[in-house]
Amino acid sequence: MYFADHAPPHVHIEYQGHEALIAIEDGAVVQGQLPKRALALVRQWCLDHRQELEQNWVNAQALKPLSRIAGADND
């Protein structure tokens, strides 16, 4: 997620040379592509962390610090 980024609210995903922008609201691919398995994991992660992601988006638009959210591998 980048500060003051363009709508719709999304996350930037990089996976094994693939890049995609994934909408926070519904997990739709806004731009780019990911392998099927990676996309399924990212969509589930977005669903599991939707409230945290939405709050981080609000903070990013206001140029405020973001909260750390555990990754899909729980790091």
PyMOL Python script that loads the backbone (N, CA, C, O; Angstrom):
from pymol import cmd

cmd.read_pdbstr("""\
ATOM      1  N   MET A   1       0.854  -1.163   0.000  1.00  0.00           N
ATOM      2  CA  MET A   1       0.000   0.000   0.000  1.00  0.00           C
ATOM      3  C   MET A   1       0.899   1.224   0.000  1.00  0.00           C
ATOM      4  O   MET A   1       1.890   1.280   0.729  1.00  0.00           O
ATOM      5  N   TYR A   2       0.547   2.205  -0.823  1.00  0.00           N
ATOM      6  CA  TYR A   2       1.341   3.424  -0.910  1.00  0.00           C
ATOM      7  C   TYR A   2       0.546   4.607  -0.377  1.00  0.00           C
ATOM      8  O   TYR A   2      -0.682   4.629  -0.451  1.00  0.00           O
ATOM      9  N   PHE A   3       1.256   5.583   0.157  1.00  0.00           N
ATOM     10  CA  PHE A   3       0.617   6.788   0.659  1.00  0.00           C
ATOM     11  C   PHE A   3       0.034   7.596  -0.496  1.00  0.00           C
ATOM     12  O   PHE A   3       0.652   7.729  -1.552  1.00  0.00           O
ATOM     13  N   ALA A   4      -1.175   8.136  -0.275  1.00  0.00           N
ATOM     14  CA  ALA A   4      -1.871   9.001  -1.239  1.00  0.00           C
ATOM     15  C   ALA A   4      -2.001   8.321  -2.612  1.00  0.00           C
ATOM     16  O   ALA A   4      -1.886   8.990  -3.639  1.00  0.00           O
ATOM     17  N   ASP A   5      -2.234   7.024  -2.641  1.00  0.00           N
ATOM     18  CA  ASP A   5      -2.369   6.262  -3.886  1.00  0.00           C
ATOM     19  C   ASP A   5      -3.753   6.495  -4.495  1.00  0.00           C
ATOM     20  O   ASP A   5      -4.648   7.021  -3.833  1.00  0.00           O
ATOM     21  N   HIS A   6      -3.918   6.104  -5.744  1.00  0.00           N
ATOM     22  CA  HIS A   6      -5.169   6.305  -6.474  1.00  0.00           C
ATOM     23  C   HIS A   6      -6.240   5.308  -6.049  1.00  0.00           C
ATOM     24  O   HIS A   6      -5.940   4.229  -5.537  1.00  0.00           O
ATOM     25  N   ALA A   7      -7.488   5.688  -6.270  1.00  0.00           N
ATOM     26  CA  ALA A   7      -8.634   4.795  -6.004  1.00  0.00           C
ATOM     27  C   ALA A   7      -8.708   3.754  -7.106  1.00  0.00           C
ATOM     28  O   ALA A   7      -8.145   3.964  -8.180  1.00  0.00           O
ATOM     29  N   PRO A   8      -9.380   2.649  -6.876  1.00  0.00           N
ATOM     30  CA  PRO A   8     -10.070   2.211  -5.665  1.00  0.00           C
ATOM     31  C   PRO A   8      -9.054   1.737  -4.621  1.00  0.00           C
ATOM     32  O   PRO A   8      -7.905   1.449  -4.958  1.00  0.00           O
ATOM     33  N   PRO A   9      -9.477   1.655  -3.352  1.00  0.00           N
ATOM     34  CA  PRO A   9      -8.573   1.144  -2.321  1.00  0.00           C
ATOM     35  C   PRO A   9      -8.037  -0.242  -2.705  1.00  0.00           C
ATOM     36  O   PRO A   9      -8.806  -1.148  -3.027  1.00  0.00           O
ATOM     37  N   HIS A  10      -6.717  -0.390  -2.665  1.00  0.00           N
ATOM     38  CA  HIS A  10      -6.101  -1.637  -3.138  1.00  0.00           C
ATOM     39  C   HIS A  10      -4.773  -1.871  -2.449  1.00  0.00           C
ATOM     40  O   HIS A  10      -4.239  -0.994  -1.769  1.00  0.00           O
ATOM     41  N   VAL A  11      -4.249  -3.079  -2.640  1.00  0.00           N
ATOM     42  CA  VAL A  11      -2.906  -3.428  -2.191  1.00  0.00           C
ATOM     43  C   VAL A  11      -2.089  -3.822  -3.411  1.00  0.00           C
ATOM     44  O   VAL A  11      -2.618  -4.309  -4.410  1.00  0.00           O
ATOM     45  N   HIS A  12      -0.795  -3.598  -3.303  1.00  0.00           N
ATOM     46  CA  HIS A  12       0.147  -3.972  -4.362  1.00  0.00           C
ATOM     47  C   HIS A  12       0.744  -5.324  -3.979  1.00  0.00           C
ATOM     48  O   HIS A  12       1.261  -5.487  -2.874  1.00  0.00           O
ATOM     49  N   ILE A  13       0.674  -6.279  -4.878  1.00  0.00           N
ATOM     50  CA  ILE A  13       1.172  -7.626  -4.623  1.00  0.00           C
ATOM     51  C   ILE A  13       2.262  -7.960  -5.634  1.00  0.00           C
ATOM     52  O   ILE A  13       2.105  -7.727  -6.833  1.00  0.00           O
ATOM     53  N   GLU A  14       3.368  -8.508  -5.137  1.00  0.00           N
ATOM     54  CA  GLU A  14       4.442  -9.022  -5.987  1.00  0.00           C
ATOM     55  C   GLU A  14       4.657 -10.477  -5.610  1.00  0.00           C
ATOM     56  O   GLU A  14       4.801 -10.809  -4.434  1.00  0.00           O
ATOM     57  N   TYR A  15       4.677 -11.349  -6.622  1.00  0.00           N
ATOM     58  CA  TYR A  15       4.857 -12.777  -6.364  1.00  0.00           C
ATOM     59  C   TYR A  15       5.588 -13.407  -7.542  1.00  0.00           C
ATOM     60  O   TYR A  15       5.066 -13.437  -8.657  1.00  0.00           O
ATOM     61  N   GLN A  16       6.777 -13.902  -7.301  1.00  0.00           N
ATOM     62  CA  GLN A  16       7.581 -14.610  -8.294  1.00  0.00           C
ATOM     63  C   GLN A  16       7.568 -13.944  -9.667  1.00  0.00           C
ATOM     64  O   GLN A  16       7.285 -14.591 -10.675  1.00  0.00           O
ATOM     65  N   GLY A  17       7.874 -12.657  -9.699  1.00  0.00           N
ATOM     66  CA  GLY A  17       7.956 -11.927 -10.957  1.00  0.00           C
ATOM     67  C   GLY A  17       6.629 -11.399 -11.473  1.00  0.00           C
ATOM     68  O   GLY A  17       6.602 -10.697 -12.484  1.00  0.00           O
ATOM     69  N   HIS A  18       5.538 -11.716 -10.811  1.00  0.00           N
ATOM     70  CA  HIS A  18       4.218 -11.211 -11.187  1.00  0.00           C
ATOM     71  C   HIS A  18       3.884 -10.034 -10.268  1.00  0.00           C
ATOM     72  O   HIS A  18       4.291 -10.000  -9.107  1.00  0.00           O
ATOM     73  N   GLU A  19       3.148  -9.088 -10.801  1.00  0.00           N
ATOM     74  CA  GLU A  19       2.691  -7.955 -10.010  1.00  0.00           C
ATOM     75  C   GLU A  19       1.223  -7.707 -10.285  1.00  0.00           C
ATOM     76  O   GLU A  19       0.752  -7.873 -11.411  1.00  0.00           O
ATOM     77  N   ALA A  20       0.496  -7.304  -9.236  1.00  0.00           N
ATOM     78  CA  ALA A  20      -0.926  -7.013  -9.410  1.00  0.00           C
ATOM     79  C   ALA A  20      -1.378  -6.023  -8.341  1.00  0.00           C
ATOM     80  O   ALA A  20      -0.804  -5.941  -7.255  1.00  0.00           O
ATOM     81  N   LEU A  21      -2.412  -5.283  -8.679  1.00  0.00           N
ATOM     82  CA  LEU A  21      -3.116  -4.440  -7.725  1.00  0.00           C
ATOM     83  C   LEU A  21      -4.419  -5.156  -7.430  1.00  0.00           C
ATOM     84  O   LEU A  21      -5.166  -5.494  -8.348  1.00  0.00           O
ATOM     85  N   ILE A  22      -4.696  -5.389  -6.157  1.00  0.00           N
ATOM     86  CA  ILE A  22      -5.877  -6.143  -5.736  1.00  0.00           C
ATOM     87  C   ILE A  22      -6.773  -5.239  -4.897  1.00  0.00           C
ATOM     88  O   ILE A  22      -6.328  -4.658  -3.908  1.00  0.00           O
ATOM     89  N   ALA A  23      -8.041  -5.126  -5.300  1.00  0.00           N
ATOM     90  CA  ALA A  23      -9.003  -4.292  -4.569  1.00  0.00           C
ATOM     91  C   ALA A  23      -9.250  -4.868  -3.177  1.00  0.00           C
ATOM     92  O   ALA A  23      -9.445  -6.073  -3.017  1.00  0.00           O
ATOM     93  N   ILE A  24      -9.238  -3.997  -2.182  1.00  0.00           N
ATOM     94  CA  ILE A  24      -9.481  -4.418  -0.801  1.00  0.00           C
ATOM     95  C   ILE A  24     -10.920  -4.887  -0.636  1.00  0.00           C
ATOM     96  O   ILE A  24     -11.173  -5.871   0.059  1.00  0.00           O
ATOM     97  N   GLU A  25     -11.849  -4.207  -1.257  1.00  0.00           N
ATOM     98  CA  GLU A  25     -13.274  -4.484  -1.059  1.00  0.00           C
ATOM     99  C   GLU A  25     -13.681  -5.902  -1.435  1.00  0.00           C
ATOM    100  O   GLU A  25     -14.404  -6.567  -0.693  1.00  0.00           O
ATOM    101  N   ASP A  26     -13.208  -6.364  -2.606  1.00  0.00           N
ATOM    102  CA  ASP A  26     -13.707  -7.650  -3.099  1.00  0.00           C
ATOM    103  C   ASP A  26     -12.633  -8.589  -3.651  1.00  0.00           C
ATOM    104  O   ASP A  26     -12.951  -9.668  -4.149  1.00  0.00           O
ATOM    105  N   GLY A  27     -11.368  -8.183  -3.564  1.00  0.00           N
ATOM    106  CA  GLY A  27     -10.290  -9.037  -4.051  1.00  0.00           C
ATOM    107  C   GLY A  27     -10.148  -9.072  -5.560  1.00  0.00           C
ATOM    108  O   GLY A  27      -9.421  -9.907  -6.098  1.00  0.00           O
ATOM    109  N   ALA A  28     -10.841  -8.167  -6.252  1.00  0.00           N
ATOM    110  CA  ALA A  28     -10.751  -8.119  -7.721  1.00  0.00           C
ATOM    111  C   ALA A  28      -9.373  -7.615  -8.150  1.00  0.00           C
ATOM    112  O   ALA A  28      -8.763  -6.788  -7.473  1.00  0.00           O
ATOM    113  N   VAL A  29      -8.900  -8.122  -9.275  1.00  0.00           N
ATOM    114  CA  VAL A  29      -7.644  -7.653  -9.841  1.00  0.00           C
ATOM    115  C   VAL A  29      -7.916  -6.318 -10.538  1.00  0.00           C
ATOM    116  O   VAL A  29      -8.673  -6.258 -11.507  1.00  0.00           O
ATOM    117  N   VAL A  30      -7.300  -5.262 -10.042  1.00  0.00           N
ATOM    118  CA  VAL A  30      -7.457  -3.929 -10.622  1.00  0.00           C
ATOM    119  C   VAL A  30      -6.515  -3.769 -11.804  1.00  0.00           C
ATOM    120  O   VAL A  30      -6.855  -3.153 -12.814  1.00  0.00           O
ATOM    121  N   GLN A  31      -5.320  -4.338 -11.655  1.00  0.00           N
ATOM    122  CA  GLN A  31      -4.304  -4.235 -12.703  1.00  0.00           C
ATOM    123  C   GLN A  31      -3.308  -5.368 -12.521  1.00  0.00           C
ATOM    124  O   GLN A  31      -3.040  -5.776 -11.391  1.00  0.00           O
ATOM    125  N   GLY A  32      -2.759  -5.882 -13.605  1.00  0.00           N
ATOM    126  CA  GLY A  32      -1.754  -6.927 -13.548  1.00  0.00           C
ATOM    127  C   GLY A  32      -2.373  -8.309 -13.449  1.00  0.00           C
ATOM    128  O   GLY A  32      -3.551  -8.504 -13.747  1.00  0.00           O
ATOM    129  N   GLN A  33      -1.548  -9.274 -13.019  1.00  0.00           N
ATOM    130  CA  GLN A  33      -2.034 -10.648 -12.880  1.00  0.00           C
ATOM    131  C   GLN A  33      -1.163 -11.427 -11.919  1.00  0.00           C
ATOM    132  O   GLN A  33       0.003 -11.097 -11.698  1.00  0.00           O
ATOM    133  N   LEU A  34      -1.748 -12.459 -11.355  1.00  0.00           N
ATOM    134  CA  LEU A  34      -1.062 -13.390 -10.462  1.00  0.00           C
ATOM    135  C   LEU A  34      -1.455 -14.802 -10.855  1.00  0.00           C
ATOM    136  O   LEU A  34      -2.529 -15.005 -11.421  1.00  0.00           O
ATOM    137  N   PRO A  35      -0.605 -15.785 -10.566  1.00  0.00           N
ATOM    138  CA  PRO A  35      -1.010 -17.177 -10.770  1.00  0.00           C
ATOM    139  C   PRO A  35      -2.258 -17.477  -9.925  1.00  0.00           C
ATOM    140  O   PRO A  35      -2.474 -16.857  -8.884  1.00  0.00           O
ATOM    141  N   LYS A  36      -3.062 -18.420 -10.378  1.00  0.00           N
ATOM    142  CA  LYS A  36      -4.340 -18.747  -9.714  1.00  0.00           C
ATOM    143  C   LYS A  36      -4.190 -18.999  -8.219  1.00  0.00           C
ATOM    144  O   LYS A  36      -4.944 -18.443  -7.420  1.00  0.00           O
ATOM    145  N   ARG A  37      -3.244 -19.814  -7.841  1.00  0.00           N
ATOM    146  CA  ARG A  37      -3.071 -20.176  -6.423  1.00  0.00           C
ATOM    147  C   ARG A  37      -2.703 -18.947  -5.594  1.00  0.00           C
ATOM    148  O   ARG A  37      -3.245 -18.741  -4.508  1.00  0.00           O
ATOM    149  N   ALA A  38      -1.781 -18.135  -6.105  1.00  0.00           N
ATOM    150  CA  ALA A  38      -1.379 -16.922  -5.390  1.00  0.00           C
ATOM    151  C   ALA A  38      -2.556 -15.959  -5.269  1.00  0.00           C
ATOM    152  O   ALA A  38      -2.753 -15.351  -4.217  1.00  0.00           O
ATOM    153  N   LEU A  39      -3.328 -15.819  -6.322  1.00  0.00           N
ATOM    154  CA  LEU A  39      -4.493 -14.929  -6.291  1.00  0.00           C
ATOM    155  C   LEU A  39      -5.509 -15.401  -5.260  1.00  0.00           C
ATOM    156  O   LEU A  39      -6.084 -14.587  -4.537  1.00  0.00           O
ATOM    157  N   ALA A  40      -5.731 -16.699  -5.187  1.00  0.00           N
ATOM    158  CA  ALA A  40      -6.672 -17.241  -4.200  1.00  0.00           C
ATOM    159  C   ALA A  40      -6.197 -16.935  -2.780  1.00  0.00           C
ATOM    160  O   ALA A  40      -7.005 -16.569  -1.926  1.00  0.00           O
ATOM    161  N   LEU A  41      -4.901 -17.080  -2.519  1.00  0.00           N
ATOM    162  CA  LEU A  41      -4.350 -16.783  -1.198  1.00  0.00           C
ATOM    163  C   LEU A  41      -4.494 -15.299  -0.860  1.00  0.00           C
ATOM    164  O   LEU A  41      -4.867 -14.944   0.258  1.00  0.00           O
ATOM    165  N   VAL A  42      -4.198 -14.446  -1.824  1.00  0.00           N
ATOM    166  CA  VAL A  42      -4.298 -12.998  -1.606  1.00  0.00           C
ATOM    167  C   VAL A  42      -5.749 -12.593  -1.357  1.00  0.00           C
ATOM    168  O   VAL A  42      -6.024 -11.788  -0.468  1.00  0.00           O
ATOM    169  N   ARG A  43      -6.669 -13.143  -2.130  1.00  0.00           N
ATOM    170  CA  ARG A  43      -8.081 -12.813  -1.933  1.00  0.00           C
ATOM    171  C   ARG A  43      -8.548 -13.220  -0.538  1.00  0.00           C
ATOM    172  O   ARG A  43      -9.256 -12.458   0.120  1.00  0.00           O
ATOM    173  N   GLN A  44      -8.164 -14.395  -0.086  1.00  0.00           N
ATOM    174  CA  GLN A  44      -8.551 -14.839   1.246  1.00  0.00           C
ATOM    175  C   GLN A  44      -7.918 -13.959   2.314  1.00  0.00           C
ATOM    176  O   GLN A  44      -8.560 -13.627   3.311  1.00  0.00           O
ATOM    177  N   TRP A  45      -6.670 -13.585   2.109  1.00  0.00           N
ATOM    178  CA  TRP A  45      -5.979 -12.710   3.050  1.00  0.00           C
ATOM    179  C   TRP A  45      -6.684 -11.357   3.133  1.00  0.00           C
ATOM    180  O   TRP A  45      -6.871 -10.821   4.225  1.00  0.00           O
ATOM    181  N   CYS A  46      -7.074 -10.806   1.983  1.00  0.00           N
ATOM    182  CA  CYS A  46      -7.803  -9.524   1.968  1.00  0.00           C
ATOM    183  C   CYS A  46      -9.122  -9.649   2.723  1.00  0.00           C
ATOM    184  O   CYS A  46      -9.494  -8.754   3.481  1.00  0.00           O
ATOM    185  N   LEU A  47      -9.817 -10.743   2.518  1.00  0.00           N
ATOM    186  CA  LEU A  47     -11.073 -10.969   3.225  1.00  0.00           C
ATOM    187  C   LEU A  47     -10.835 -11.071   4.734  1.00  0.00           C
ATOM    188  O   LEU A  47     -11.566 -10.472   5.523  1.00  0.00           O
ATOM    189  N   ASP A  48      -9.821 -11.822   5.127  1.00  0.00           N
ATOM    190  CA  ASP A  48      -9.509 -12.016   6.544  1.00  0.00           C
ATOM    191  C   ASP A  48      -9.077 -10.720   7.233  1.00  0.00           C
ATOM    192  O   ASP A  48      -9.284 -10.563   8.436  1.00  0.00           O
ATOM    193  N   HIS A  49      -8.485  -9.801   6.490  1.00  0.00           N
ATOM    194  CA  HIS A  49      -7.915  -8.576   7.062  1.00  0.00           C
ATOM    195  C   HIS A  49      -8.561  -7.312   6.500  1.00  0.00           C
ATOM    196  O   HIS A  49      -7.952  -6.242   6.524  1.00  0.00           O
ATOM    197  N   ARG A  50      -9.775  -7.425   6.001  1.00  0.00           N
ATOM    198  CA  ARG A  50     -10.423  -6.300   5.320  1.00  0.00           C
ATOM    199  C   ARG A  50     -10.498  -5.046   6.185  1.00  0.00           C
ATOM    200  O   ARG A  50     -10.158  -3.960   5.716  1.00  0.00           O
ATOM    201  N   GLN A  51     -10.930  -5.172   7.420  1.00  0.00           N
ATOM    202  CA  GLN A  51     -11.049  -3.986   8.283  1.00  0.00           C
ATOM    203  C   GLN A  51      -9.700  -3.322   8.514  1.00  0.00           C
ATOM    204  O   GLN A  51      -9.595  -2.096   8.481  1.00  0.00           O
ATOM    205  N   GLU A  52      -8.673  -4.122   8.747  1.00  0.00           N
ATOM    206  CA  GLU A  52      -7.331  -3.572   8.949  1.00  0.00           C
ATOM    207  C   GLU A  52      -6.832  -2.886   7.684  1.00  0.00           C
ATOM    208  O   GLU A  52      -6.241  -1.808   7.747  1.00  0.00           O
ATOM    209  N   LEU A  53      -7.070  -3.510   6.542  1.00  0.00           N
ATOM    210  CA  LEU A  53      -6.654  -2.929   5.261  1.00  0.00           C
ATOM    211  C   LEU A  53      -7.389  -1.624   4.981  1.00  0.00           C
ATOM    212  O   LEU A  53      -6.789  -0.649   4.528  1.00  0.00           O
ATOM    213  N   GLU A  54      -8.689  -1.612   5.253  1.00  0.00           N
ATOM    214  CA  GLU A  54      -9.465  -0.387   5.031  1.00  0.00           C
ATOM    215  C   GLU A  54      -8.968   0.739   5.929  1.00  0.00           C
ATOM    216  O   GLU A  54      -8.880   1.884   5.488  1.00  0.00           O
ATOM    217  N   GLN A  55      -8.641   0.430   7.187  1.00  0.00           N
ATOM    218  CA  GLN A  55      -8.123   1.464   8.083  1.00  0.00           C
ATOM    219  C   GLN A  55      -6.755   1.949   7.614  1.00  0.00           C
ATOM    220  O   GLN A  55      -6.472   3.146   7.665  1.00  0.00           O
ATOM    221  N   ASN A  56      -5.912   1.041   7.162  1.00  0.00           N
ATOM    222  CA  ASN A  56      -4.612   1.445   6.633  1.00  0.00           C
ATOM    223  C   ASN A  56      -4.787   2.322   5.397  1.00  0.00           C
ATOM    224  O   ASN A  56      -4.022   3.266   5.200  1.00  0.00           O
ATOM    225  N   TRP A  57      -5.782   2.024   4.563  1.00  0.00           N
ATOM    226  CA  TRP A  57      -6.022   2.845   3.370  1.00  0.00           C
ATOM    227  C   TRP A  57      -6.385   4.275   3.795  1.00  0.00           C
ATOM    228  O   TRP A  57      -5.863   5.243   3.242  1.00  0.00           O
ATOM    229  N   VAL A  58      -7.274   4.396   4.771  1.00  0.00           N
ATOM    230  CA  VAL A  58      -7.663   5.720   5.280  1.00  0.00           C
ATOM    231  C   VAL A  58      -6.421   6.438   5.809  1.00  0.00           C
ATOM    232  O   VAL A  58      -6.209   7.615   5.517  1.00  0.00           O
ATOM    233  N   ASN A  59      -5.610   5.736   6.580  1.00  0.00           N
ATOM    234  CA  ASN A  59      -4.382   6.336   7.120  1.00  0.00           C
ATOM    235  C   ASN A  59      -3.427   6.752   6.009  1.00  0.00           C
ATOM    236  O   ASN A  59      -2.838   7.831   6.066  1.00  0.00           O
ATOM    237  N   ALA A  60      -3.274   5.908   5.007  1.00  0.00           N
ATOM    238  CA  ALA A  60      -2.367   6.219   3.899  1.00  0.00           C
ATOM    239  C   ALA A  60      -2.823   7.463   3.143  1.00  0.00           C
ATOM    240  O   ALA A  60      -1.998   8.287   2.748  1.00  0.00           O
ATOM    241  N   GLN A  61      -4.123   7.600   2.942  1.00  0.00           N
ATOM    242  CA  GLN A  61      -4.639   8.777   2.238  1.00  0.00           C
ATOM    243  C   GLN A  61      -4.421  10.047   3.052  1.00  0.00           C
ATOM    244  O   GLN A  61      -4.263  11.130   2.489  1.00  0.00           O
ATOM    245  N   ALA A  62      -4.412   9.916   4.380  1.00  0.00           N
ATOM    246  CA  ALA A  62      -4.188  11.052   5.274  1.00  0.00           C
ATOM    247  C   ALA A  62      -2.700  11.228   5.605  1.00  0.00           C
ATOM    248  O   ALA A  62      -2.337  12.070   6.427  1.00  0.00           O
ATOM    249  N   LEU A  63      -1.838  10.422   4.955  1.00  0.00           N
ATOM    250  CA  LEU A  63      -0.391  10.451   5.167  1.00  0.00           C
ATOM    251  C   LEU A  63      -0.028  10.166   6.633  1.00  0.00           C
ATOM    252  O   LEU A  63       0.916  10.742   7.173  1.00  0.00           O
ATOM    253  N   LYS A  64      -0.788   9.276   7.255  1.00  0.00           N
ATOM    254  CA  LYS A  64      -0.528   8.845   8.625  1.00  0.00           C
ATOM    255  C   LYS A  64       0.150   7.473   8.604  1.00  0.00           C
ATOM    256  O   LYS A  64       0.066   6.762   7.602  1.00  0.00           O
ATOM    257  N   PRO A  65       0.812   7.096   9.682  1.00  0.00           N
ATOM    258  CA  PRO A  65       1.484   5.793   9.731  1.00  0.00           C
ATOM    259  C   PRO A  65       0.502   4.631   9.548  1.00  0.00           C
ATOM    260  O   PRO A  65      -0.660   4.705   9.947  1.00  0.00           O
ATOM    261  N   LEU A  66       1.002   3.570   8.939  1.00  0.00           N
ATOM    262  CA  LEU A  66       0.201   2.370   8.718  1.00  0.00           C
ATOM    263  C   LEU A  66       0.487   1.346   9.809  1.00  0.00           C
ATOM    264  O   LEU A  66       1.578   1.318  10.379  1.00  0.00           O
ATOM    265  N   SER A  67      -0.493   0.515  10.088  1.00  0.00           N
ATOM    266  CA  SER A  67      -0.320  -0.582  11.035  1.00  0.00           C
ATOM    267  C   SER A  67       0.186  -1.808  10.298  1.00  0.00           C
ATOM    268  O   SER A  67      -0.190  -2.056   9.152  1.00  0.00           O
ATOM    269  N   ARG A  68       1.034  -2.566  10.956  1.00  0.00           N
ATOM    270  CA  ARG A  68       1.538  -3.810  10.357  1.00  0.00           C
ATOM    271  C   ARG A  68       0.435  -4.860  10.392  1.00  0.00           C
ATOM    272  O   ARG A  68      -0.242  -5.040  11.404  1.00  0.00           O
ATOM    273  N   ILE A  69       0.269  -5.546   9.267  1.00  0.00           N
ATOM    274  CA  ILE A  69      -0.708  -6.630   9.156  1.00  0.00           C
ATOM    275  C   ILE A  69       0.071  -7.896   8.812  1.00  0.00           C
ATOM    276  O   ILE A  69       0.871  -7.901   7.876  1.00  0.00           O
ATOM    277  N   ALA A  70      -0.160  -8.953   9.557  1.00  0.00           N
ATOM    278  CA  ALA A  70       0.545 -10.213   9.276  1.00  0.00           C
ATOM    279  C   ALA A  70       0.272 -10.652   7.849  1.00  0.00           C
ATOM    280  O   ALA A  70      -0.852 -10.529   7.361  1.00  0.00           O
ATOM    281  N   GLY A  71       1.290 -11.161   7.181  1.00  0.00           N
ATOM    282  CA  GLY A  71       1.141 -11.639   5.812  1.00  0.00           C
ATOM    283  C   GLY A  71       0.405 -12.967   5.752  1.00  0.00           C
ATOM    284  O   GLY A  71       0.061 -13.548   6.781  1.00  0.00           O
ATOM    285  N   ALA A  72       0.172 -13.434   4.547  1.00  0.00           N
ATOM    286  CA  ALA A  72      -0.537 -14.698   4.355  1.00  0.00           C
ATOM    287  C   ALA A  72       0.204 -15.856   5.014  1.00  0.00           C
ATOM    288  O   ALA A  72      -0.401 -16.867   5.371  1.00  0.00           O
ATOM    289  N   ASP A  73       1.521 -15.701   5.174  1.00  0.00           N
ATOM    290  CA  ASP A  73       2.313 -16.743   5.839  1.00  0.00           C
ATOM    291  C   ASP A  73       2.480 -16.438   7.330  1.00  0.00           C
ATOM    292  O   ASP A  73       3.316 -17.034   8.010  1.00  0.00           O
ATOM    293  N   ASN A  74       1.655 -15.483   7.830  1.00  0.00           N
ATOM    294  CA  ASN A  74       1.621 -15.079   9.250  1.00  0.00           C
ATOM    295  C   ASN A  74       2.953 -14.532   9.753  1.00  0.00           C
ATOM    296  O   ASN A  74       3.292 -14.715  10.923  1.00  0.00           O
ATOM    297  N   ASP A  75       3.701 -13.872   8.897  1.00  0.00           N
ATOM    298  CA  ASP A  75       4.968 -13.276   9.341  1.00  0.00           C
ATOM    299  C   ASP A  75       4.763 -11.972  10.076  1.00  0.00           C
ATOM    300  O   ASP A  75       5.732 -11.350  10.511  1.00  0.00           O
TER     301      ASP A  75
END
""", "prot")
cmd.dss("prot")
cmd.show_as("cartoon", "prot")
cmd.util.cbc("prot")
cmd.orient("prot")
